[in-house]
Amino acid sequence: MTRSLRIICPILSVGLLAIPLFSSNLLWLGWGLLLFGMLWVAAFLLHWGWFKTVALFMMFAIGALELLFNFPPTLPILGGIFALCSWDLYGFYDHLREAAPEDDVIGLEWRHLLRLGSVVLIGGSLAIGALKFHLRPMFGVEIVLMFLAVWGFGRVVHWMLTRDQ
């Protein structure tokens, strides 16, 4: 399942990012992006581990440029989400290849896909909600949220460092 999804996600990412380019007559950029997508899939099949990060940054940069040039924001956001899913699934697939024969690979795969799906669903919903409702919180609220985000990130890092001890 992970193997097929790590091929489907880059195709969806490139396709969603190429649609606005083709619809606004930037054909050479669209074809270049589709060519990059074919290279991305070939890199997966050839196990070029370094290419996943290059592709992730490339897709984020293209999505950011599309947002900067006032393309409709839904497609670049979805393209970025699928690029991030592809990056995650490629790394997870590498870990699965190193699993011992007695490991429950199917169970590991399903649990990871369930977590990834929930993160994608929550993140996508928040992104669409942010586009739909243009809330302008006060500056003090933004500062408090920033401190809470940093504190939460610190708690996650602390938990990850102490969970194996």
Residue pairs with C-beta under 8 A, 6 or more apart in sequence:
1 109
1 110
1 113
2 89
2 92
2 93
2 96
2 109
2 112
2 113
3 93
5 85
5 89
5 113
6 44
6 86
6 89
6 90
6 93
7 41
7 44
9 82
9 83
9 85
9 86
9 89
10 37
10 40
10 41
10 44
10 55
10 82
10 83
10 86
11 37
11 41
12 78
12 79
12 82
13 37
13 59
13 79
13 80
13 82
13 83
13 86
14 33
14 34
14 36
14 37
14 40
14 59
14 79
15 37
15 79
16 75
16 76
16 78
16 79
16 82
17 33
17 59
17 62
17 63
17 66
17 75
17 76
17 79
18 30
18 33
18 34
18 37
19 75
20 66
20 71
20 72
20 75
20 76
21 27
21 29
21 30
21 33
21 66
22 30
24 71
33 62
36 55
36 58
39 51
40 51
40 55
40 86
43 51
43 52
43 55
44 51
44 52
44 90
49 90
49 94
52 86
52 87
52 90
52 91
53 87
55 83
55 86
55 87
56 83
56 84
56 86
56 87
59 79
59 80
59 83
60 80
60 83
62 76
62 79
63 76
63 77
63 79
63 80
63 83
64 76
66 75
66 76
67 73
67 76
73 131
74 128
74 131
77 124
77 127
77 128
77 131
78 124
81 120
81 123
81 124
81 127
85 116
85 120
88 116
89 116
92 109
92 112
96 105
96 108
96 109
99 105
99 108
137 145
